[in-house]
Amino acid sequence: MADKGQYGNRPERPGAPDDQGDSDVILVTGPTGRVGFRLMESLADAHADATAMVRVEARAADLSGTPQHVVATFDDPPPAEVLRDFDRVFLLSPEQEEQATLETVFIDALVAAGHGPHVVKMAADGFQDPDCEVRFMRSHRQVAEHLDATGLPVTYLAPSWYMENLVNTADAIRDEGTIFAPAGRGKVGFIAAKDVARVAAEVLTSDGHEDAMYVLTGPEALSYADVAARISAVFARQVDYENQPRGDARKHLLASGLTPWQAEGTLEMFDWIRHGAAGTVTGTAREVTGSDPRPIQDWLSEWRGTFVGRPPGLPPSAV
């Protein structure tokens, strides 16, 4: 276990409301990722008492809102006396081969702390289907089985494929005017990470969500051909879709830096999409937050610089 001294950075947040001490205290894991970063923004806007769990001290500097943070990892969690400070825990870890093992270790630490926090577990649409054999979904299912057995109050967030995954197609769109993906004619209820974060923030800061599962999608299901048409309309240039052979897709995924496990999981995900299992559309995001999730045209407009081009040497936006 790391030195307890690195867990104590929980100063009073400047500008906090007078009744801040009466609100639930929230621990956010995965705060630097595409959803976690947006979640920290939403919690700051809500004046929530949120603490980020970061692997490296410096990663906390760029987070929104509060400087409160703890330095810890899933396999080396904060000690029980620190975990007892938190009434609600947002559980999010990277999609990697060890995901189920790491999240299970962390959950066991929460149980050992003995105070029973409400856990908001990030999963993905499909994990709730026992017939879905995408390895990412199996990992989430394993964690859910363990989490349910603990008796902790839990809410599951199961978003569809993120709009941000389209960023991986930006180079081909700029250079060749084509989206390459092994998705066939399958449709996806694409949702923006910001909208998922808004739902998470609402669940973490309000009551009545215990033992619920929220499947989160955007306002419509789109095929990749539909996405190409929307890109064409938003950026006023012709963009086409080409159904990419699986072998070519594997080479591209590995070249992009994914591990073999992650690449095969992504191909399994595209198989799932191609066979029509990802076309769900729900109204859950609106029901929870009171506002509609953004359509893909709005998201594309926000990311215009990524898809149209940027000055040489400018790093890509974090996703």
Residue pairs with C-beta under 8 A, 6 or more apart in sequence:
1 76
1 79
2 71
2 72
2 76
4 79
4 82
6 57
6 70
6 71
6 72
7 70
7 71
7 72
7 78
7 79
7 82
9 67
9 68
9 69
9 70
10 51
10 68
10 70
10 85
11 67
11 68
13 20
13 49
13 65
13 66
13 67
13 68
15 47
16 47
16 49
17 47
20 47
20 49
23 48
23 49
23 205
24 48
24 49
24 87
24 88
24 118
24 204
24 205
25 49
25 51
25 85
25 86
25 87
25 88
26 43
26 48
26 49
26 50
26 51
26 86
26 87
26 88
26 89
26 90
26 204
26 205
27 50
27 51
27 53
27 70
27 83
27 85
27 86
27 88
27 89
27 90
27 117
28 36
28 39
28 40
28 43
28 50
28 51
28 52
28 53
28 90
28 92
29 36
29 53
29 74
29 89
29 90
29 91
29 92
29 93
29 106
30 36
30 90
30 92
30 93
30 94
30 122
31 37
31 39
31 40
31 52
31 53
31 54
31 60
31 63
32 54
32 59
32 62
32 63
33 92
33 94
34 162
34 164
34 193
34 318
34 319
35 92
35 122
35 159
35 193
35 196
35 197
35 200
36 52
36 90
36 92
36 197
37 63
37 64
37 318
38 193
38 194
38 196
38 197
38 198
39 90
39 197
39 200
39 201
39 204
40 50
40 52
40 63
40 64
40 65
41 64
41 65
41 197
42 197
42 198
42 200
42 201
43 50
43 64
43 65
43 201
43 204
43 205
44 50
44 64
44 65
44 66
45 65
45 201
46 201
46 205
48 201
48 204
48 205
49 66
49 68
50 65
50 66
50 68
50 204
51 66
51 68
51 69
51 70
51 85
51 86
52 60
52 63
52 68
52 69
52 70
53 69
53 70
53 71
53 72
53 78
54 60
54 69
54 70
54 71
55 71
55 72
55 73
56 71
57 69
57 71
60 67
60 69
63 69
70 78
70 82
72 78
74 93
74 102
74 103
74 105
74 106
75 102
75 105
75 106
77 83
77 105
77 106
77 109
77 110
78 109
80 109
80 112
80 113
80 114
83 109
83 110
83 113
83 115
83 117
84 113
84 114
84 115
86 117
87 117
87 118
88 117
88 118
88 119
88 120
88 204
89 110
89 117
89 118
89 119
89 120
90 120
90 122
90 200
90 204
91 103
91 106
91 107
91 119
91 120
91 121
91 122
92 122
93 99
93 102
93 103
93 106
95 136
95 139
95 262
95 265
96 259
96 261
96 262
97 259
97 261
97 262
99 139
99 140
99 143
100 139
100 140
100 142
100 143
103 143
104 142
104 143
104 146
107 119
107 143
107 146
107 147
107 150
107 152
110 117
110 119
110 150
110 152
111 150
111 152
116 151
116 152
116 153
117 152
117 153
118 152
118 153
118 154
118 155
118 210
119 147
119 152
119 153
119 154
119 155
120 154
120 155
120 157
120 200
120 203
120 204
120 209
121 140
121 143
121 144
121 147
121 154
121 155
121 156
121 157
122 157
122 159
122 200
123 137
123 140
123 143
123 144
123 156
123 157
123 158
124 136
124 137
124 140
124 158
124 159
124 160
125 158
125 159
125 160
125 189
125 215
125 216
125 217
125 278
125 280
126 132
126 134
126 137
126 158
126 272
126 277
126 278
127 136
127 137
127 138
127 140
127 141
127 144
127 156
127 158
128 141
128 156
128 158
128 213
128 215
129 137
129 277
130 141
132 138
132 272
132 277
133 268
134 265
134 268
134 269
134 271
134 272
135 261
135 264
135 265
135 268
136 265
136 268
136 269
144 156
147 154
148 154
153 210
153 211
154 210
154 211
155 203
155 209
155 210
155 211
155 212
155 213
155 214
156 212
156 213
156 214
157 196
157 199
157 200
157 203
157 214
157 216
158 213
158 214
158 215
158 216
159 191
159 196
159 215
159 216
159 217
160 188
160 189
160 190
160 191
160 215
160 216
160 217
160 218
160 278
160 280
161 188
161 189
161 190
161 191
161 269
161 273
161 278
162 190
162 191
162 192
162 193
162 196
163 190
163 191
163 192
163 193
163 218
163 296
163 299
164 192
164 193
164 319
166 179
166 190
166 227
167 303
167 306
167 316
167 317
167 319
168 256
169 179
169 180
169 181
170 306
170 307
172 178
172 179
172 180
173 179
173 231
173 239
173 307
174 307
174 308
174 309
177 237
177 238
177 239
177 240
178 228
178 239
178 240
178 241
178 242
179 224
179 227
179 228
179 231
179 239
179 240
179 241
179 242
180 242
180 244
180 248
180 249
180 252
181 224
181 241
181 243
181 244
181 249
181 270
182 243
182 244
182 245
182 246
182 248
182 249
182 267
182 270
182 271
182 274
183 223
183 224
183 243
183 270
183 273
183 274
184 243
184 273
184 274
185 223
185 225
185 274
186 223
186 273
186 274
186 275
186 276
186 277
186 278
186 279
187 221
187 222
187 223
187 226
187 273
187 276
187 278
187 279
188 221
188 222
188 223
188 273
188 278
188 279
189 217
189 218
189 220
189 221
189 278
189 279
189 280
189 281
189 282
190 217
190 218
190 222
190 227
190 296
191 216
191 217
191 218
191 285
191 293
192 218
192 293
192 294
192 299
193 319
194 294
195 216
195 218
195 285
195 289
195 293
195 294
196 216
196 285
198 285
198 289
198 291
199 214
199 216
199 284
199 285
199 288
199 289
202 288
202 289
203 209
203 214
203 288
209 288
214 284
214 288
215 280
215 282
215 284
216 282
216 284
216 285
216 293
217 280
217 281
217 282
217 284
217 285
217 293
218 281
218 293
218 294
218 295
218 296
219 281
219 292
219 293
219 294
219 295
220 281
220 295
220 296
221 278
221 279
221 280
221 281
222 230
222 296
223 241
224 241
224 243
225 241
227 241
227 296
228 239
228 240
228 241
229 239
230 296
230 297
230 300
231 239
231 300
231 307
232 238
232 239
233 297
234 297
234 300
234 301
234 304
235 300
235 304
235 307
235 308
244 252
246 267
249 267
249 270
250 263
250 264
250 267
253 262
253 263
253 266
253 267
254 260
254 263
258 266
272 278
285 292
285 293
286 292
286 293
300 307
303 317
305 317
306 316
306 317
310 316
